[in-house]
Amino acid sequence: MNMQTNYSHLKIPFDTLEIYILSDGYFDIGSYQPIIATDAVPADLQKELNRLHLPADIYEAPINVMLIRKNEQLILVDTGEGFYDKKNAGKLLHSLKSAGFGASDISDVLITHAHRDHIGGILTENDNLVFPNARFYISRTELEFWFAQEPNFPNSRRPEFGHGSVSLVKQILGAITHRLEIFDAGDELFSCIKTQAAPGHTPGHIIFTVYSGKLSITHLVDLVHSPVLISNPVWGTQWDADFSLGIDTRKNILEQCHKQKSVVCASHLPWPGIGFIERADDQWQWTPKPYISPLLLTF
């Protein structure tokens, strides 16, 4: 994939709030399996990719980052890859600038979980804070897991992924302990965000719902990494710290969003990652929300 350097944003007027989806670029891992759709029969995966009009030979996914403007408050949700993937990702600050903001304008950063593509943009290569005026928020369960003496991944299909992340997570989160606010899943933040536990991807992984007036949008974060995991949630991903729990959580929350007819978004569904969880032929289905202007989505 060839991407231009002028990364952009999508603005969503949202009652008394403004929401922006910012591009941090994208990542690819080559073929889907074994990381994505781990338990799928290869022929079944190819059939599903063809049905969904997705590339059959390569998995690429965007890194969609949400920004919420509430009066003078600017709340960033996760920080993208930072400098760890200079080729394809780490473009958040460019997209933030295109939306009319700078790093120093960010007042708060909500950390949904501590994987590199979500916390990599907290520090510069010189270990300085990218967002110098921000307070940071993370769930108690997530923080306690990563700062355990020896974080363990007994139910992962590829535990070396998790073990290989521990030192980096401790380095990054350790650098912001003096600015870190702890919350419990289920808490409300900033009087416009309702958090919800969604364990499996990591122990403290959260999803959340942004609300204002009669409007709401539920951010699924890393509950799903592709539309194939919406229609086939049991296929799973090796990125989940607890493979079986990740499947159970995925199924429960997809059903919740379908029954509630929620507008949802996600960090790695095709740009801008906003749509609906529908049901057809005894499967959940991803239906993108249509919009006309390339830079503006309205409810």
C-alpha positions in Angstrom: 0.0 0.0 0.0 1.3 3.4 -0.9 0.1 6.2 1.4 0.6 10.0 1.0 2.2 12.0 3.7 -0.7 14.4 4.3 -2.7 12.2 6.7 -6.1 13.5 7.6 -9.1 13.3 9.8 -12.9 12.9 9.9 -15.0 15.4 11.9 -18.2 14.3 13.6 -20.4 17.0 15.1 -22.0 15.3 18.2 -24.5 17.4 20.0 -22.5 19.5 22.4 -19.3 17.6 21.6 -17.1 17.3 18.5 -15.5 13.9 17.7 -12.7 13.4 15.3 -11.3 10.2 13.9 -7.6 10.7 13.2 -5.4 8.5 11.1 -2.1 7.2 12.6 -1.4 5.3 9.4 -1.7 1.5 9.1 0.1 -1.7 9.8 0.4 -5.0 7.9 1.5 -8.5 9.0 1.6 -10.2 5.6 -1.0 -13.0 5.5 -3.9 -13.2 7.9 -3.0 -16.5 9.5 -1.9 -17.6 11.9 -2.3 -14.2 13.8 -5.8 -13.3 12.5 -8.6 -15.9 12.2 -6.3 -18.3 14.0 -8.8 -21.2 14.2 -10.3 -20.8 10.7 -9.9 -23.6 8.1 -7.8 -21.7 5.5 -10.3 -22.5 2.7 -13.1 -21.1 4.9 -11.1 -17.9 5.6 -10.4 -17.4 1.9 -14.1 -17.8 1.1 -15.1 -15.3 3.8 -12.5 -12.7 2.6 -13.9 -13.0 -0.9 -17.4 -12.6 0.4 -16.4 -9.4 2.3 -14.4 -8.1 -0.6 -11.2 -8.0 1.5 -7.7 -8.8 0.1 -7.1 -12.5 0.2 -3.3 -12.5 0.4 -2.4 -9.7 2.8 -3.8 -8.3 6.1 -3.5 -4.6 6.4 -5.4 -2.5 8.9 -5.7 1.2 9.7 -4.9 2.7 13.1 -7.9 4.9 13.8 -7.5 7.2 16.8 -10.4 9.1 18.4 -10.3 12.7 19.6 -13.1 14.2 21.6 -13.6 18.0 22.1 -15.7 19.0 25.0 -15.7 22.8 25.5 -12.0 23.6 26.1 -11.1 20.0 26.9 -9.4 17.8 24.2 -9.5 14.1 25.1 -7.4 11.8 23.0 -8.1 8.1 23.1 -4.8 6.2 22.7 -1.8 7.6 20.9 -0.9 5.3 18.0 2.4 3.7 17.2 4.6 6.7 17.7 8.1 6.3 16.2 8.1 2.5 16.3 6.9 2.2 12.7 8.1 5.1 10.8 7.3 3.6 7.4 3.6 3.0 7.7 2.4 4.5 11.0 3.2 7.2 13.6 1.2 9.8 11.6 -1.1 11.0 14.4 0.5 14.4 15.0 0.1 15.2 11.2 -3.6 14.2 11.4 -4.0 16.2 14.6 -2.6 19.2 12.8 -4.9 18.8 9.8 -7.8 18.9 12.3 -6.5 22.2 13.7 -4.8 21.0 16.9 -1.4 20.6 18.3 0.1 18.1 20.7 0.2 20.8 23.5 -3.6 21.2 23.1 -4.3 17.7 24.4 -5.6 17.9 28.0 -6.3 14.2 28.6 -5.3 10.9 27.1 -7.5 7.8 27.8 -5.4 4.6 27.4 -7.7 1.7 26.5 -5.0 -0.9 26.8 -1.2 -1.0 26.8 -0.3 -2.5 23.4 2.4 -0.6 21.4 0.0 0.7 18.7 -2.0 2.3 21.4 0.7 3.7 23.7 3.7 4.1 21.4 2.9 7.7 20.8 3.2 8.8 24.4 7.0 9.4 24.3 9.4 10.7 21.7 12.6 8.8 20.8 14.3 10.9 23.4 11.8 9.9 26.1 10.1 13.3 26.3 6.3 13.6 26.6 4.6 14.0 23.2 1.6 15.6 24.9 3.2 17.8 27.5 0.0 19.2 29.1 -2.0 15.9 29.3 -3.2 13.8 32.2 -3.4 10.1 31.4 -6.1 7.6 32.4 -5.9 3.8 32.5 -7.9 1.0 34.1 -6.7 -0.4 37.4 -6.8 -3.9 36.0 -4.7 -3.1 33.0 -2.1 -1.2 35.0 -1.8 -3.9 37.7 -1.4 -6.6 35.1 1.5 -5.0 33.3 3.2 -3.9 36.5 3.0 -7.4 38.1 6.4 -8.8 38.9 6.0 -11.3 36.1 3.0 -10.7 33.8 1.8 -14.1 32.6 0.0 -15.2 29.4 -1.0 -18.8 30.1 -4.1 -18.7 27.9 -2.5 -17.0 24.9 -2.0 -18.9 21.6 1.3 -17.0 21.2 2.6 -15.9 24.6 5.9 -14.6 23.2 3.9 -11.6 21.9 2.9 -10.7 25.4 6.2 -11.4 27.1 8.0 -9.4 24.4 5.9 -6.3 25.2 6.4 -6.2 29.0 9.6 -4.2 29.2 8.4 -1.6 26.7 5.0 -1.2 28.5 6.7 -0.7 31.8 9.1 1.9 30.3 6.3 3.9 28.7 3.8 3.8 31.5 6.6 4.3 34.1 7.4 7.6 32.5 3.9 9.0 33.1 3.2 7.7 36.6 3.2 11.2 37.9 0.4 12.1 35.5 -1.5 8.9 35.7 -5.1 8.7 36.9 -6.6 5.2 37.7 -10.2 4.2 37.0 -12.2 1.0 37.3 -14.0 -0.4 34.2 -17.6 0.8 34.5 -16.6 4.3 35.6 -17.7 7.4 33.8 -15.0 9.8 32.7 -15.3 13.5 31.8 -19.1 13.3 32.0 -19.2 12.1 28.4 -17.5 8.6 28.4 -18.9 5.4 29.9 -16.2 2.7 30.2 -16.9 -1.0 30.0 -14.6 -4.0 30.7 -13.8 -6.1 27.6 -11.1 -8.5 28.8 -9.3 -11.1 26.7 -7.3 -8.9 24.3 -5.5 -7.8 27.5 -6.8 -8.3 31.1 -7.8 -4.7 31.4 -8.8 -3.9 27.9 -11.8 -1.6 27.8 -14.4 -0.5 25.3 -16.3 2.8 25.9 -19.4 4.7 24.9 -19.2 8.5 24.1 -22.5 10.2 24.8 -24.1 13.7 24.5 -27.8 14.4 24.5 -29.5 11.7 22.6 -26.4 10.7 20.7 -24.0 7.8 21.5 -21.2 5.9 19.8 -19.6 2.8 21.2 -15.9 2.3 20.6 -14.9 -1.4 20.4 -11.2 -0.6 20.4 -9.5 -4.0 19.7 -12.4 -6.3 20.2 -12.2 -7.0 16.5 -9.3 -6.4 14.1 -11.1 -7.2 10.9 -14.7 -7.7 9.6 -14.0 -11.4 9.5 -13.9 -11.5 13.3 -17.3 -9.9 13.4 -18.9 -12.5 11.2 -16.7 -15.3 12.7 -15.8 -14.2 16.2 -14.7 -17.7 17.3 -11.9 -17.7 14.8 -10.0 -15.6 17.3 -6.6 -13.8 17.1 -3.2 -14.6 18.5 -3.0 -11.0 19.7 -5.4 -11.8 22.5 -3.7 -12.5 25.8 -6.5 -14.9 26.7 -7.7 -16.6 23.5 -10.9 -18.2 24.8 -11.9 -15.2 26.9 -11.3 -12.9 23.9 -13.8 -15.0 22.0 -16.4 -14.9 24.7 -16.1 -11.2 25.2 -16.2 -10.6 21.5 -19.5 -12.6 21.1 -21.1 -10.9 24.1 -20.3 -7.4 23.1 -21.2 -7.9 19.4 -24.6 -9.2 20.6 -25.0 -6.3 22.9 -24.3 -3.8 20.1 -26.6 -5.6 17.7 -29.5 -5.7 20.1 -29.0 -2.0 21.1 -28.6 -1.0 17.5 -25.5 0.9 18.5 -23.4 3.0 16.3 -19.9 1.6 16.8 -16.4 2.3 15.8 -13.1 0.4 16.2 -9.4 1.0 16.1 -8.6 -1.3 13.2 -11.7 -1.7 11.1 -11.5 -0.2 7.6 -11.2 3.6 7.7 -12.9 5.3 9.3 -14.2 2.3 11.2 -17.7 3.6 12.0 -20.8 1.5 11.4 -23.2 -1.1 12.8 -23.3 -4.7 13.9 -26.1 -6.3 12.0 -27.3 -9.9 11.8 -27.9 -11.9 8.6 -27.8 -15.7 7.8 -27.1 -16.4 11.5 -24.0 -14.3 11.5 -23.1 -10.8 12.7 -22.1 -8.5 9.9 -20.2 -5.3 9.7 -22.1 -2.5 7.9 -20.2 0.8 7.5 -22.1 4.0 8.2 -22.3 6.0 5.0 -21.2 9.6 4.8 -20.9 12.0 1.9 -18.2 14.6 2.7 -14.7 13.1 2.9 -14.0 15.1 6.0 -17.4 15.3 7.8 -19.8 12.6 9.1 -23.1 13.7 10.5 -25.7 11.8 12.7 
